[in-house]
Amino acid sequence: MESASLQITGNYLSSEDTLEFVSQNGITSSWNDISGTLTLTGSATKTNYENAIRSVSYLNSNPTPDMSVRTLSFTVSDGSDNSSTLTRDIEIPDSISDPSTDLSNTVFHFDAFDVDGDLLTNDQPGDGTGVSTWGDRSDNTGGSSVDLSGTTSPASDEPIFDSDYFGERGGLLFDGTDDKFDVPDNAINNTGTYTEKSYAVVFRTGSSTAGLQIIYEQGGGTRGYQISIKDGTAYAFVWNNSEWGSGNQYKSINLGAVSTNTNYILIASHDATSGTLAAKTWSANINGGSIITQANVDFQRAHSGDAVIGEEDGTRDPATTGNNPAGTNNFNGIIGEFISLNDALSAGDFTNLYAYLSDKWFNKAPLLSSIEGSALSYSEGDPATTISSSLVVSDSDNSVLESAEVSISEGFNNSEDVLAFTNQLGITGNWNSTTGILTLSGSSSVANYQTALRSVTYENTNGLNPSTVTREISFQVSDFEDASGLISREIDIVPSNATPAVSYTHLTLPTICSV
C-alpha cells in the first residue's frame, strides 16, 4: 500500500477537531486543518497500513466542545487505485469525572479503586484479602447524605480483593458459593416510593455463566429490582405483582448472551415520571449496545427485602419470573464498580456513563510499533537470521503480557521455511510447521516480550533452490484480555548466482596404423 486518507467529513470544526497519528513502520502523516484531512504516506504492507489506521486518534481541544456527531471517512490507495470509502461516526459525550458528584441523586457508589470508600486510593487491602465492608463513597463525596456501605459476615462470605483483577486495576472476587455484601435498608434505597431509579455495574464473568447468578437484587417475591445472569444470558429485571396491573407485573430485559471470563458494563434505568402509563419505562443496555426499553412500567413501591450484592434473598427468576428460585444463586465473577441513583437516565446519560466506565475499567490492547520499513534480505544458504531488531512492544495499562504469535502470513512454504525461538525470560516457544505459526507463551513483562520477539529468527532450509516468493512475517502480542494489532515485515529471498559446473568424459582414441 502507498497511502491512506482519513477525513472528518461531517460537522468538522477546525477550531477544535484534530486527527493524530504517530509515524510508524515507514508510514508518516500530514494534517490539513482546513479540510480536516489526515494523509498517511509511505510504501508499507497491507497489515502495517491496517495497524496504522487503527492507531489514529481523534482529539477535541475545546473544554466545552460542540456536541454534534462527527463523521470520519477512510480511504486507502495502492498507488494506482483508491479503495471505496468507509465511514464511522464519533459522538462527543459529556464529561464525567466522578459519578458520585456528577450524576444526580446518588443512592450508593461502590468502587474497587477505593474499597473502604474514604476517597483515598493508597490504603487498599492487600492482595488476596477478604473484604468485610465495601465502603460507600457517595456520602463522603457529598453525592448522598446516607452511608450505605455493604457488609458481610462470617469471614467465609467475604469477597476477595486483588489489585491484578481487571488488568491490574483491582476488583472484588465473588466465589459463586456464598460471597456477598448486604446493603442496608433505607428510604433512599428500597423502603420508599420511586418514580426514578438507575443502576450501573462493572463486572467480569467467571469460569461459568450457568444457572442463576445474582449480581444485585433488592426486594423480594412481590416487588424488586435485579441485575443477573441466567444460563449464560444477562438480564435487567424489575417487578411488582401487587400494584402493577395484569400483563405489566414483570419487566425483564434480555440483554443477550455473555461469555465466561469477560468484562461487561450493564446500565439500567426506570423512568416512571410521565403522566401516562405507556410512557413509563424500564430500559437497559450492556457494553454500550442498543438500549432496550419496555413500556408500561409504573412507579415502584417499598420493597424491604434485603438489598444484596452477589447473592439473592427471596428473589424471582428473570427468565421465568418464578418466585423464590432454589438456592442462594451467588455470582461467580468479579465486580469493579457499582452505582445506584434515584434519577432516570436519558439516552445521552447512558452514553456518557458508559464512556466513563469503559475508559476506566476496560482493557486497552497492547501495541506493536517501530518495525523496520524495508524488507529483510535473506540470501540462499544464510543461517537463521533475526527478523527485527527495532520492534517495540508497549501496553498502556498492563505491565505483564501472556502470549505472542509470529506467523509467516504470506508466501509460507512448509517444506523450507522455519521460525525459531530460544526459550527465555519465562517465555516458551512452539513452532507449528503446518500452519507457519510460532507461538510464545508465559506471563512475563512487556520488556521481556519485546526482547523475545526481537530474538525470533527465520531460516530457509532449502540450500539448493529455495522459493523466491516474498514472505511476510506478522507479529502479535496479547495481554490477559486483548491482542494487539498485527505488524509485519517482508523477507526477500535472494538466490545464489553460482558459476555452473561443466563435466566432461576423457575418451581414449584407438591408434590407427597405416602400411
N, C-alpha and C positions, 0 to 999 in steps of 0.2 A: 504494500500500500504506500501511497505517496503523500496523501493529505486528508484532512477532515475539517469540517466546518460545523461549529455549534453556535447558533444564533437565537437570541431572545426575540422571537417574532411576535409575541403577544404581550401588550401592556408594558413594553420596555421603558424604563425611566433611567436616562443616562446619569441623573443626579444621585442614584442610589444603587443601581444594579450592576454587578460585576461577575464575570466568569473567570475563574482562576485555574491555572494548570502549572505543575512543576515539571520542567523538562526531564525527560527520561528516555532511555533506550533509543537514542538517536532521533527523538521527536521533540521539536521545540514549538513555541507558540507565540502568537501576537494577538493583542486585544485591541479592537476598534470600538471606542466608546461612543462613536457617533451612530454606528449601525447596530451596536450590541452584538458583535460577532467575534468569537474566538476562533482563530485559524491555527490548526496544527499542521506542521510540515516535517518532512524527513522520510526517507525510504526506510521502512521497517516491516516486520512481518504482520500478518493479519492479527495474530494473537497479541502482539505488542500494541497495535492500534486499539484493539478492544480494551486492553488494560488501561491505556492512556485515556480513552474516552470515559471509562468508568471512574477514573480518578479526578475528573473535572468537578470543581465545586462552585456552588452559587453563593455569593456574598451580598448582603444588603447592608449598606453603611449608614442607613438612616435609623436613629434610635426610635423614631415614630414613623415607620415605613408606610407607604401606600399599600393597602391590603388587597389590591387587585391580583387575581391569579395570573402568573406569568406563564407563557408557553415557550418551551425550548425546543428548537428544531435541530436535528442531527443529519449530516450528510458526509459520506466518505468518498474518496476517489483513488483509483489505481493509477492515475496519471493519464488515462485515456478516456475513461467514462466515470460519471458520477453515479452513486447509488440513488435509490429512491430516498425520500425524506421521512424520517420518523419524528414524532413529537412526544413531549411529556410536559404536563402542567406542574407548576410549582406553587404551592399555597404558602401564604405568609401567616403563621399562627400568632396570636397574642402571646406575649412572653409570660411564663410562669416561673418564678424562682423558688417559691415555697407554697405548696398547696394549702398549708395551714392558714396563711395570711392572704394569699392572692385569690382564693376562692371563698365564696360566701357561706356563712352558717355551718362551719365545720363542727362535726359531732366528735370524731376522733381521727387521729393520724398516727399510725404506727410505721416506723421506718427502720430497717436493719442497719442503715448507716449510723443510727443514733438509738441503740437498743433501749437505753434507760430513759429516753425522751427528754433529756436535760439540755438539749440543743448543742451538746459538745460531741465531737467525733473522736476525741483522743482518749476516751475512757471506755472503750468497747470491751466486752467479755473476751476471755481467752478462747482460742480455737478449741472446739470440742467441748465447750462448757454448756451445761444445761441452763436454760433461762427460765426463772420462775416468774418474772414480771417483765412484760413488754410495755415500756413507758409510752404513754400518750403525749405526743409533742404539742398538741393543739392548745392545751391550757397554758403551756409555757410560752408559746408564741403570741398568745392573745387572741388566737382564732376561735377559742372556745373558753367558756368560764368554768367548765367542769372537767375534772380529770377522770377519764375512763380507761385507765391503764388496765391491760389484760393480765390476769394472774392464773397460776395453775399450781396444783399440788396433787399427789406427792411428787417426789423428785422423778419418779419413773415416767410422769406425764410431761416432763419439761422438754420442749423442743431444743435442739442443739444448734448453737451458733458456730459458724466458721467463716472466717474472712475470705476464704477461697471460693465460696459459693457465688454464683452469678459472675464467674470470671474475675475473681479477686475483688469483688465489690462487697461481699458479705451477704448473709441470709440466715434464716432460721429453718432448720430441717424438721419436718413433721414425719414421724415414722410409719404412719398408716395404721397404727395399732391403738395408741392411747394418748398421743401428744395433742395438746390443745391449749388455748387461752380462753378463760371466761371473761367476758366484758360486762361490767356492772349494768344492772337495770337503771334506767334514768329517763326522765321525761323528754330529754332531747334525743334519746336513742330509741326507746321502744315502748315506754309506758304512756306516751302522749298520743295526739292525733296528728297525722301527717298528710299534707297535700303535696309535699315535695320531699324526695329522698333519693340520694345518689351514692354510688359506690365505685371505687376504682381499686383494683388489686393487681399486683405484680406477682406472678407465681411461676414456678418451674415444676413441671410434672416429674414424677419419679420413674422407677423402673416398670411400673404397671399403672394403667389407667382403667383397669377392670373394676366392676362393681360400682357401688355408690360411694363417692368421696366428697365429703362436705368441706369446702374451703371456708365458707362462712354461712352461718344461719342465725337469725333472730326470730323468735316466735315459737309457735307450736303447731298442733294439728289444725287449729281454727284460723289463725292469721299469721303471716310472717313474710320474711324475705330470705332468699337463699342464693348463694353462688356455689356451683358444684360441678362435678364430673360424674356422669353415669355411663358405664360401659364404653369409655373412650369418646364421649361427646360432652362438650361444655354446655352448661345451662345457666341462665339468669331467670329466677323464678320468684313471683310474688303471688300470694293467695289470701283470700278471705271468704270463707264459706258460711259466714254468719250474716253480714250486712250486704254483701255483693249479690246481685241477682243471679238467678239460674242462667248458666251459659257463660257467665263472666267471672266465676269464682276462682278460677285457676289460670294464671297467665304465666306460662313457662316458655321462654325463648330458647330454642335450639340453636346454638351458635356454631355447630359443626364439630367435626372430629378434631381431637387433639392427640398429638403423638407423645410417646414417652421421652423423658429427658429433654424437654423443650420449653423455652421461655414463652410466657403469654402475658398480655395485659388485657384484662377484662373490665369494661366500663358499663355500668347500668344506671338508669335514671327513671324515676317515677315522677310524672307531672300530672297532678290532678287539680290544677288551678283553674281550668276552664269551667265555664258555666254549663257546658253540655257534656254529658257522659261520653259521647262519641269522640270528643276531643281530649279526653283524659287518657294518658298513655303510659306504657311501660316500654322502655327502649334499651337496647344493649348492642354492643359490638365487641369484637375480640381482635387484638393486634391491628387496630386501625382500619378494619374492614368495614363493609357496609353496615349502617345502623339498621337493625331490625326493630320494628315498632309494632306493638299490639295496642289496640284501642279499647275503649270501654273499661278502663281501669280506675275505679273510684278511689277516693281518699282512704288512707289506711287508719284503722283504729288501734288502740292499745293492744299490744301483743307481748305479754310479760314473760313468756318463756325465755329462758336464758339466751343471751347472745353469746355465741361461741365461735372462735376461730379454730378451724381444723377438726371439728367434731360436731355431730348432731346432738340435739337434746329435745326429742319429741318433734321431729320434722316431718316433711312429706317427700315423696319420691317425685323428682322433677319430670320424669318421663311418663309415669302412670298417674301421677297426682295422688297415689295411695297414701294413707295415713300411717305414720309411725313404722317405717321400714325396719326390719330386724337389724340388731347390732348398733354400734356407735358410728359406723361409717366414716372412719377417720380419713383425713387427707394424707396421701403418700407423695410428698414433694417438699419444695422449698418456697417460702414466702419472703419477698423482699420489702414490699411496701403495701399499705392498705389504708385507704382514705374513705371516710363516710361524711356525707354532707346532708343537711336539710335544705337542699336547694336543687331545683331541676336544672339539667344541663341542656343547652342548645346544641345544635349540630356543630357550631363553632367551638363550643366548650369541649365537646368530645375530641375534636381535632387538636385543640391546644393542650388538653390534659394528656392525650396520647403522645404528643410531640415531646412534652416534658418528661414523661415517664420512660419512653423508649430511648431518649437520648441519655438518660441517667442509668438505665438498667440493661439495655440490650447491648449485646456484644458488638464490637467493631472488628471486622475481619483484619487479619494481618496483611501486610503489604510487601510486595516484592518490587524492587526497582534497581536501576543503575546497571543492568546487564550490558555487556558490550553491544554496540550497534552494528558492528561489522561481523561478517561470518568468520568462523574459525576455519582455518585452512589445515586440513589433515591429509598428509601425503601417504600414499600406499606404503605399507610396511612400518609406519610410525608406531611407537609403543602407545600404551594407554595414556591419554592426554586430558588434562583438566579442561572442562568446558567453559567455565567462567571464573575469573579471579576478582571481578568487581561487583558481583551480585550483592545487593543489600537487602536484608530482612529486617522488618520493623513491625511493631504492634503497639498501638497507642494505649491499650488498656489491659494487656496481659504481658507478664514477664516470662511466661512459660509457654512453649508450643508442644504439640503432641505428635505431629507426624508431618511428612512431606512426601511428594511424589516427583520423580524426574522421569519423563517419558520421551521416547522417540515418536513424536506426534505426527511426523510426516516423513515418508521415504524409508520407513523401517524395513530392514531385510534380516529376518531372524536367523539366516544361515551365516551371517558375518558381523552383525552389529552387537556390541556389548557395552552396557553401562556398569560401572563398578564403584564400590564404596567400601572403605575400611571402617569397621565399627569403631566408634569413638564417642566420648563425652556423654555416655548413657544413651546413645542412638545406635540402633542396629539397622542394617540394610538387607533387603530381599529382592533379588533380580528375577523377573519373570521373562524368560526368553521367548515365550509365546506371544505375549502382549507388548513387549518392549517397554515395560514399566519397572522402574526401580523404586521400591517403597522404603522409606525411612520411618522408623517408629521409636517412641520412647519419650517420656516427659523430660524436657531439657530447656535451657534458657534460649531466648531469641538469638543471642550472640552465638551460642553453640550451634544452633541450626544454620546460621549464616556460614560458620566455619565448615560445617558438614557439607552443605550444598556446594561450596566452593571447591571441595575436595573430590567431588564426583568426576569420574573420568569416562571418556569414550574411547573405544578401541574397535578397529575393523580387523577381523581375524583372517580375512582373505588376502593373502600376501601376493597372489598371482594376478587376479583380475577382478578387483572389487567393483561393485556397482557404484557409478559416479553420480547417482541421483542425490540431490541435496537433502540432507537430513535436517529436520527441525527438532530441537531439543526443548521441551517445555518443563518449567519448574512451577511447583505449587506447594504452599505450606498451610497447615491447619492448626488452630488453637483448639480449645476444648469444645468450641461450638461451630466455628465457621472456617471455610477455606479462603485463602487469598485468591485474587485473580491470577490467571496464568501469565507467565513471562517466558520468552523464548529466545534462543539463539540458533542460527543456522550453522551447519557444518558442511563445507565444500570438500569433497573427496577428490584429491589430486592424484591421478595415476602416474606411475613411473614411466619415463621415456628411455628405457634401457636399449642399448645397441643390439640389434638382432644378431644371433649367432648363426654362422654358416657351417654346415657339416659337409664333409666330403669323404669319399672312399678311395684309397690308394689301389690302383689296378696294376698288376704286373702283366706287361705285354709279352707275347711269345717272340722268340728270336727267329727271324726269317733268314735262311741261308740261300745264297744263290750259287749256282755252279757255273 
